[in-house]
Amino acid sequence: MNRIILHIDANCFFASVETAYNPSLIGFPVAVTGDAQARHGIILTANYIAKRTFGIKTGETIISAKSKCPKLITIKSNPKKYLRHSSLLRQILSDYSNNVEPFGCDEAWVDITDIAKDFKTAKEIAEEISLRVKRELHITVSIGVSFCKVFAKFGSGYKKPDAITVITPDNYRKIVWPCDCSQLIYVGPATKTKLKARGVFTIGDIARTPPEKLKTWLGKNGLLIHSFATGDDLSLVRRTYSKPPPKSIGNSTTANRDLVCIDDVKRIFFVLADSVARRLREKSLCANKISIWLRRCDLSSFTHGAILRADTDVAFEIADTAMRLFCECYDLSTDKPLRSIGITASDISAYTPNPQISLFADDFVRTRRRALELAMDSIRSQYGYYSICRASLLADKSLTHFDPKSENVLHPVGDFNAVRPSA
């Protein structure tokens, strides 16, 4: 018997939650934004009136959005509200299955194979969930019903808002295949460009292309998207509260002013490195690769990374590596000032208390630095993040007085645990 999987996608989630709290916003163009005073002044999401009537887009600046719609109501993002609603939504979904897998804060897959006899029953369950969300949370969701996770997600985006789309083994060619290839998960702009150059425009074109050709063009991902296009996705919906180990841990920030000298960059890198290291230690993990992300004041951006000689969860080492990478690829005296920077730790593995001694590193210094950072973790857990910091960060508190770990993370985006075809 085919599996039956739902994908629930909350419509314009942040804006819908704000409207749920303030019904007087109903009928008006509404957008949720970052903090303009902290230079995070972009549109995070907008309701359908703003999107479809005025062309407001996620990611554009508030100024640009206001030029399209002078009467646009902008509301500063309130993560606590959205996390609360996200949790309430998952509670509703958990009434129908133990297999509820979040994909960000506003989406989730639900495996209802055990309670749905067929797709007709599954649609009735989807209708019940949709109605409950309206009544209990005062927002709407779009739901895809299908026999695999990929087509269920496709279905939730097929009709919006407040719609249910059923995609079965009998009708998926008619519904899915005529659509643009970019509507398939894992087909981003770069992949779309490569496919378009070879005459592959739709999801059906992907399905009809021999997988060997796709592998030649795209590597192993070619085989993966072919299995997605043909409905051969065997990916499981994880059980509720099942959390796979992270593949990377990172933080970034937009500074309250342009970064014009290396001291500015060094201070913020240390704040970010401290956050990344704390998060690694909390999960008893360490990383073997550090990458930096830089965004110029003209909003162009790029990344640069390096493999470490030894795994680490120490902020000193992460910050030093970040600065070395920065000096390799950027010169503030000749290039544009920086608006945002970030650090990501990847190639993650479990922390080993007694690693192999390195021929290059000063292990005594490393041990003392880690002990110092563990002591800081203990103090902060009792008295708060701002109870202790490095003296160098006090030189410009307006730039460094923020906690990336608690203040800049809304919800971890779920990692789609795709089952990859054998090569």
ChimeraX attribute file (.defattr): number of C-alpha atoms within 10 A of each C-alpha:
attribute: neighborCount
match mode: 1-to-1
recipient: residues
	/A:1	7
	/A:2	12
	/A:3	17
	/A:4	23
	/A:5	27
	/A:6	32
	/A:7	31
	/A:8	31
	/A:9	26
	/A:10	25
	/A:11	24
	/A:12	22
	/A:13	23
	/A:14	29
	/A:15	25
	/A:16	27
	/A:17	23
	/A:18	22
	/A:19	19
	/A:20	16
	/A:21	12
	/A:22	10
	/A:23	12
	/A:24	9
	/A:25	15
	/A:26	14
	/A:27	11
	/A:28	15
	/A:29	23
	/A:30	26
	/A:31	31
	/A:32	25
	/A:33	25
	/A:34	21
	/A:35	14
	/A:36	13
	/A:37	8
	/A:38	11
	/A:39	15
	/A:40	18
	/A:41	17
	/A:42	21
	/A:43	25
	/A:44	21
	/A:45	24
	/A:46	28
	/A:47	22
	/A:48	22
	/A:49	17
	/A:50	22
	/A:51	18
	/A:52	12
	/A:53	11
	/A:54	17
	/A:55	14
	/A:56	28
	/A:57	18
	/A:58	16
	/A:59	14
	/A:60	15
	/A:61	19
	/A:62	22
	/A:63	13
	/A:64	14
	/A:65	24
	/A:66	15
	/A:67	13
	/A:68	15
	/A:69	16
	/A:70	12
	/A:71	13
	/A:72	20
	/A:73	15
	/A:74	18
	/A:75	17
	/A:76	15
	/A:77	19
	/A:78	15
	/A:79	15
	/A:80	10
	/A:81	13
	/A:82	21
	/A:83	16
	/A:84	12
	/A:85	20
	/A:86	22
	/A:87	13
	/A:88	15
	/A:89	23
	/A:90	20
	/A:91	12
	/A:92	15
	/A:93	23
	/A:94	15
	/A:95	10
	/A:96	16
	/A:97	16
	/A:98	16
	/A:99	20
	/A:100	25
	/A:101	26
	/A:102	25
	/A:103	18
	/A:104	15
	/A:105	23
	/A:106	23
	/A:107	24
	/A:108	23
	/A:109	27
	/A:110	27
	/A:111	28
	/A:112	22
	/A:113	18
	/A:114	10
	/A:115	13
	/A:116	17
	/A:117	12
	/A:118	13
	/A:119	20
	/A:120	12
	/A:121	12
	/A:122	21
	/A:123	20
	/A:124	13
	/A:125	18
	/A:126	25
	/A:127	16
	/A:128	12
	/A:129	20
	/A:130	21
	/A:131	17
	/A:132	17
	/A:133	19
	/A:134	15
	/A:135	11
	/A:136	11
	/A:137	18
	/A:138	16
	/A:139	25
	/A:140	24
	/A:141	25
	/A:142	25
	/A:143	34
	/A:144	28
	/A:145	32
	/A:146	30
	/A:147	24
	/A:148	27
	/A:149	28
	/A:150	27
	/A:151	30
	/A:152	26
	/A:153	26
	/A:154	22
	/A:155	28
	/A:156	28
	/A:157	21
	/A:158	20
	/A:159	14
	/A:160	19
	/A:161	17
	/A:162	17
	/A:163	19
	/A:164	25
	/A:165	23
	/A:166	23
	/A:167	22
	/A:168	19
	/A:169	12
	/A:170	7
	/A:171	11
	/A:172	18
	/A:173	17
	/A:174	11
	/A:175	15
	/A:176	23
	/A:177	20
	/A:178	14
	/A:179	16
	/A:180	15
	/A:181	25
	/A:182	18
	/A:183	17
	/A:184	21
	/A:185	15
	/A:186	17
	/A:187	17
	/A:188	12
	/A:189	10
	/A:190	10
	/A:191	17
	/A:192	19
	/A:193	14
	/A:194	13
	/A:195	22
	/A:196	13
	/A:197	10
	/A:198	10
	/A:199	10
	/A:200	19
	/A:201	18
	/A:202	22
	/A:203	25
	/A:204	20
	/A:205	19
	/A:206	24
	/A:207	20
	/A:208	14
	/A:209	13
	/A:210	13
	/A:211	19
	/A:212	15
	/A:213	12
	/A:214	20
	/A:215	17
	/A:216	12
	/A:217	15
	/A:218	16
	/A:219	13
	/A:220	17
	/A:221	18
	/A:222	24
	/A:223	21
	/A:224	23
	/A:225	28
	/A:226	25
	/A:227	20
	/A:228	24
	/A:229	25
	/A:230	19
	/A:231	21
	/A:232	17
	/A:233	21
	/A:234	18
	/A:235	14
	/A:236	18
	/A:237	23
	/A:238	19
	/A:239	14
	/A:240	16
	/A:241	11
	/A:242	11
	/A:243	12
	/A:244	10
	/A:245	12
	/A:246	16
	/A:247	12
	/A:248	15
	/A:249	20
	/A:250	21
	/A:251	22
	/A:252	24
	/A:253	19
	/A:254	18
	/A:255	20
	/A:256	16
	/A:257	16
	/A:258	16
	/A:259	22
	/A:260	16
	/A:261	13
	/A:262	15
	/A:263	10
	/A:264	18
	/A:265	20
	/A:266	18
	/A:267	21
	/A:268	25
	/A:269	28
	/A:270	24
	/A:271	25
	/A:272	29
	/A:273	31
	/A:274	25
	/A:275	21
	/A:276	26
	/A:277	26
	/A:278	21
	/A:279	17
	/A:280	26
	/A:281	19
	/A:282	10
	/A:283	12
	/A:284	14
	/A:285	21
	/A:286	24
	/A:287	26
	/A:288	17
	/A:289	21
	/A:290	26
	/A:291	20
	/A:292	23
	/A:293	18
	/A:294	20
	/A:295	18
	/A:296	17
	/A:297	15
	/A:298	10
	/A:299	10
	/A:300	11
	/A:301	14
	/A:302	11
	/A:303	16
	/A:304	15
	/A:305	19
	/A:306	14
	/A:307	14
	/A:308	15
	/A:309	12
	/A:310	15
	/A:311	20
	/A:312	26
	/A:313	25
	/A:314	25
	/A:315	23
	/A:316	18
	/A:317	21
	/A:318	27
	/A:319	24
	/A:320	15
	/A:321	23
	/A:322	28
	/A:323	17
	/A:324	13
	/A:325	18
	/A:326	23
	/A:327	12
	/A:328	10
	/A:329	10
	/A:330	13
	/A:331	14
	/A:332	15
	/A:333	10
	/A:334	7
	/A:335	10
	/A:336	17
	/A:337	18
	/A:338	24
	/A:339	22
	/A:340	24
	/A:341	23
	/A:342	20
	/A:343	27
	/A:344	22
	/A:345	25
	/A:346	18
	/A:347	16
	/A:348	19
	/A:349	17
	/A:350	14
	/A:351	17
	/A:352	12
	/A:353	7
	/A:354	6
	/A:355	9
	/A:356	8
	/A:357	10
	/A:358	10
	/A:359	8
	/A:360	8
	/A:361	11
	/A:362	10
	/A:363	12
	/A:364	8
	/A:365	10
	/A:366	15
	/A:367	12
	/A:368	11
	/A:369	16
	/A:370	19
	/A:371	13
	/A:372	13
	/A:373	20
	/A:374	15
	/A:375	12
	/A:376	17
	/A:377	17
	/A:378	12
	/A:379	15
	/A:380	15
	/A:381	11
	/A:382	9
	/A:383	10
	/A:384	11
	/A:385	16
	/A:386	11
	/A:387	11
	/A:388	12
	/A:389	14
	/A:390	10
	/A:391	7
	/A:392	12
	/A:393	18
	/A:394	13
	/A:395	10
	/A:396	11
	/A:397	11
	/A:398	12
	/A:399	19
	/A:400	20
	/A:401	14
	/A:402	17
	/A:403	16
	/A:404	18
	/A:405	19
	/A:406	10
	/A:407	9
	/A:408	13
	/A:409	12
	/A:410	15
	/A:411	14
	/A:412	11
	/A:413	12
	/A:414	16
	/A:415	15
	/A:416	17
	/A:417	12
	/A:418	14
	/A:419	13
	/A:420	16
	/A:421	16
	/A:422	7
	/A:423	10
